[in-house]
């Protein structure tokens, strides 16, 4: 049965903008769809996408929000166009008044119009002599005129039924200088220089191994460079790289590597050594939650979203981790003291930092290697398949039928037992046969 195509969804950044335009929180949107707030947050960051009926409901809510915003923008645009036309007509009327009646007072700058002030176009009254006179406006209306010049000015009048219609003239606005755009390599180098030192210290506290910390951060940045179009538009590129580094550093498969069988040298200070031992004794999930919340300073929903857990589960992990540390180190019962201690222990170690140019080179080399390996493996499979088809039989050969017994044939008889005479003769021949010439030449008797 063919499957129906998935409902299209806007980009993660557009999803968040539509939700905020509707003044909806994560909890409100989650309650309408029937999911948790962390799930909605994960949808807006682009890490996961809805499926099935939840995807359709989510798409309908976003489309309704987009349509509502489009109507509001259309009404606002029409109001702005009406206001601009009225301002243009008023400005042109003041110009005509000044030219036809030089003695009339020139209105000065005033504050922007309020909600209760309405601007009306100035009407001129033609005189018998062919000149047009205008009625001066009151001081209250002059005070309601905008201080800033109108976006559209007029060039020449066109009289029709006593009204003056301005001719719009485009006004050029000063262009603001845009900062120069960075190339992908420059943006990646800036991200690496900004995030690499902190990530190396954090992964060291999570694993207790200096080499693994450097390798984890380097592999995370290599993965980020391979997927740079995705990482560059992410709401939090540093969080993307941090999640990749944590996943690689805390992988349980490292225990089977020969280089990870022996522990690293402990820190030089006894207090740092004790604190690191206590930290490494925690389960990996509690260790990561503690690092994100108390070490980096993320809030609880963001910590739960990055660890792919619910908010209550993340809160329980954090409380258990704090209790375990406070039980063995009572001085760190305060969360602020624990935060400072994590920063001090991480900065005390001299750790190698990955270089951005080497990371990009290594990422490209790894991508080329795996691409060529995939091509070679595919070619091998194609060659094996072609060889099999070449040597395969082209016609069906039925198997041979099993043999069956034939009746009516007498059994084959072998030599029977010797009689007494035959046995005596045999013994005589064996005893009397001579050795040598006599055996071959018979002698006469």
N, C-alpha and C positions, 0 to 999 in steps of 0.2 A: 504494500500500500504506500503510495507516495506521500511524503511528509509535506505539510504546508510550510512556506518560507517564514522565517522568524520576523517578528514585528520590528521595523527599523527604529532605532533609538538615536538620539543626538549624542554628541561627544560628552565625556564626563564633565568637562568644564561648562558646557552648555546646560547639562542637567542641574548642576549646582546653581547656575545663574537663574534658571527658570524657577527653581524652588525658592530662592531668596526673593525673586520678583513677586511671588505670590505671598511673601511673608509667612512661609511655613518653616517650621523647625524640623529636625530629623525625626523627632518623636511624632509630630503631627503627620508627616508623610508616611512614616512606618505604620502608624495606626490605620491609615486609609488603605494601605496595601495589605497589611496583615503580616508584617515582618518586624524585625528588631531595628533599633537605631543604628547598630553597628553594620547591619546589612545595607542600609541606605547609604551610610558613609562609605562603605566599600564600593558600592555602585558609583558614587560620585568621584571616587579616586581612580576608577578604572581598573581596579584589581580583579573584580568579579563583575559578571553581568547577569541580570535576571533571566529566568527561563519560564516557559510555559505561560500559565494564566497570570502569574505575577508580572511577567514581562509585558503582557498586553495591558494590564491595569496600570502599570507604571507609565507606559507609553501614552495611554489615554489621559492620564493626569498631566503629563508634560505637554501634550498637545493642547489640552484645554487651557493651561497656563500660558502657552505661547499665543494662542488665539486671543485670550483676554488682554495680554500685553500689546498685541498688534492693534486691537481696537482702541485701547487707551492711547497708544502712540498716534494713531490716526486722528483721534479727536483732538489731542494736544497739538498736532501739526496744523489742523484746520484752524484752531483758535490762534495759534501763533501767526498763521498767514493772515487772518482777519485783523489781528492787532497790528501787524506790520503794515497792512494796507492803510489802516486808519492813521497810523503814525506818519506814513508817507504823505497822505492827503493833508494832515495838519501841518507838516513841515512845508509843503508847497504853498499852502494858504498863507503862512507867515511870510514866505518870500514874496508872494504877490502883494500882500499888505504893505510891506516895507518899500516895494518899488512904486506902488501907486500912491501911497500916503507916507511921505518921508517923515512927517511930523508925528506919526504914530509911534508909541513906545515899543522898543524892541524887547521881546520877552527874554529873560535871562535863564540860566540853567536852574533846574529844580530837581527835586527828588523823584524817584520812580513812582508811577501811579499805583495807588492802593486798590484794594478790592472794591471799595465803594465809589471810586472815581471813574467816570466813563468819558472817553474821548469821542467827540463828534466832529465830523468834517465841517470846516468853515465855509459858509455860503456867502457869495458876493452878490451884490445887487447892482445890476447895470443902471447907469444914469442916462438921461437924455443926451448928454454930450458925448456919449461913447466911452466914458471912463467908468471904471468899476470901483466901488468903495467897499471896504470891509468893516465890519463891526469889531471894535477892540474887545478882547476877551477880559473877563474879570481876573482879579489878582489870584483868587482861589484856583481858577482853572489854569492860570499860568504857572502857579506853584506845583500843579499836578503834572506838568510836562516832564518827560524823562530827561535826566542829566546827560546820558550818553546819546550820541547821534543815532538816528534811526538806521537800521540796516539797509534800507532802500531809499534813495533820494530821487527827486524828480527833475526833469530837464525842461519841459515846456508844458503849458496847460492845454486842455482840450475842453471847450465849453459845450455842455449838453444839458438842457433843461435847468440852467442856473447852477449846476454842480461843476466843480473843477476836478478833473480826473488826472492824477499825476502819471507821468511816464516814468517807469522804473529805470534806474541806472545802477548797474552792478558796482558795489563798493569793494575794493580790494582790501583784505585784511592782512596784517603782518604775519608772516609764517614763522612759527617757532622752530628753532634748530633742533633736529632730532639727533640723539646720540648715535654714534656709528654702531652699526650692527656687528656683532661678533661672529666669526666663523665657527662652525661646529667644533673644530679642534681647540680654538681659543676658549669657547664656553666650557668644554670638557676639562681643559687644563685649570680653569678658574674653579670649577667644582671640585676637582681633585685636590688642589692646593688648599681649599677651604675646609674640606671634610675629612681628608685623610688622617691628619694628626689625631683628631678626636676618635675616629673609628678604630685606629690601631690600639689606642689605650683601652677603649671599651672592649674590644675582642680579646685583649690580653687579660682583662679582669674576668671575662667569661670563660676562658680556657686555661689560663695560667701558663701558656706557652708562647714564647716570643716569636718563634718562626711561624707557627700556625696563625698567629694574629696578623703578621705581615702578609702571609700567603692568602688569608681570607679576604683582606681588604683589596689586595691586588686582583684577585679573581673577581670580586664584586665590581670593581671599576672596569675590568675587561668585559664583563657581561654588560655593564652599562654602555660601554662604547659600541658593542655589537648591536645593542638595541637603542642607540642614541635618539632616533626619531621618536620613539616612545617615551624615553626618559626626559627628553627636552621639553615636552609639553605636559609633563606630569605636574601636579600641584606642588609636590614636595620631592624634588629630585634627590635631595639628601636622604630623605626617608626611604626612597626606593633603593638606594645603594646600601643604606644601613641594614635594611631587611635582608638583602642578598648576602651581605657580609656575615650577619648573625646566623643565617641558615647554613652557610658553608662552614663557619667556625664550630657550630654545635652539632654537626652531623655525627651520628654514632659510628659511621664507617671509618673514621680516622683511627679507631682503636686497633684495626687490623693492619695498619701501615707499620713497617719496621721502624721508621724514624720516630714514631709516636709511642713506642713501647716504654721508653725511659723518660722520667719526668725531667723538666728543665731545672736549672739552678734556682733556688728560692731567692726572694729579695734579700738585700743586704741587711735591712733593719729588722730586728725581731718583731716589732709591732706590725710592720707591713706583712711579714711572713705569717704571723698569726691570723691577721685579718684575711689574707688571701686563702689560707687553709679553710677558714670558716665559710668564706664565700663559695669556694669550690665544693664544699660538702653539701651545698644545697642542690636540689634537683634542677635539671636544666631549665624547666619551664619557670620555676620560681626565680632562678638566677636572671633569666632574661627579663621577666616582668619587673624585678627590682632594679635592674639596670635602666630600663626605659623610664620608669616612674621616678625613682629617687636619684638615678645617675644623670639622666638627660633632662628630666623635668616635663615629660609629656603628661597630659591629663589621663584620667582613667579610661574614657572611651577610646582615645587614640591608642593607648597601650593595648587595650583589648583587641582593637582592629588589627594592629600590627602583629600581635601574637596569635591571631585567628582564634580568639576565644570570646566568650560572652563577657559582659562587664562584671557580673557577680563572680564568675570564675577568676577573672583577673584580680578582683579585689581580694578574694580568698588566698590566691597565691601570694599576693603582696603582704597580707597580714601574716601568713605562715612564715614567709621569709624574714620579716622583721622580728617575729617572735624568736626564731631560731638564732638570729644574730644577737638579739638582746639577751638571750639566755647565756650565751658564751662570752659576749662582750657587752657588759651592762653600760659602758660609757656611750655606746652607739644606739641606745634606745630611742633617742630623739631623731626624727627623720632629717632634720637639718644637719645634725652632726654626722649622720650616715652619708648624706650628700657630700659634705666636705671631705669626709674620709675617702670616699670613692674617687674624688678628684685628686686628692693628694697621692694616693697609691698609684693611680694611673700616670701621673706626671713624674713620679720618682724614678720610673724605669726608662732606660734609654732604648728606644725601639726604632727599628728601621722603617722609614717611610717610603711608600712606592712613588716613583717618579712618573709624571704624567706622560712624557714622551715614550718611556719604556712600556708603560701600560698599554698605550695605543698600538705600539709596534707588536707587543706580545699578543694583544687581542686580534690584530689582523693576521698574524702568523697562525694563531690557533684556528681562526676561522678558515683560512686557506687549507690548513692541514686536514681538518675534519671534512671540508668540502671535497678535497681530493680523495680522502679515504672513502667517503660515501660513493663517489663516482667509481672508484676502483672496485668496491664491493658490489655495486650494481652491475658493472661490467663482468665481474666474476660470475654472478648469478645468471646473467644473460648467456655467457659462454657455456656454463654447465647445462643450462636448459637446451641450448642449441646442440650440444654434443649428445645429450640424451635423446633428443628427437632424431638425430642422425643415426644413432645406433639402435634405435628401437625397431622391433619387427614391423614389417609393413602388412603382413597377413596373419591370420589366425591359424595356429597349429594345434590341433586337438591332442590331448595327452594320450599316451599309449595305454591300452587296456591291460589290466593285470592278468598274469597267466593263470591257467586252470589245469587241473589234473586230467590225464588221458587214461581211460579205462580199456581193458582188453589186451594189454601188452604184458607178457610174463616178466617177472622180475629177473634182473641180471644175476646169474649164478657165479659165484666165486669158487676158488679151490676149497675142497673139503678137507677134513682131517686125514692125516697119513695113516696107512695101515701098519701093521707090525712088520711086514715084509719091506714096505717102502722105507721105513725107518731104519731097518737093518742094512739095506742097500746104501742108504745115504751115509751111514756111519762107516761103512766099509770103503766107500769111495773117498771119503775125507781122510781116512787113515792110510790108504794104500797109494794114493796119488803121490808120485815122487816130485821132488823139486829139481829143476834144472833141465838138462838135455833129454833125459829119459821121458819126461812128461810130454814133450813135443814129438818125439820119434817112437813109434811103437816097436817093441822088441818081439822077436819070435820066440816061442816056447817049444 
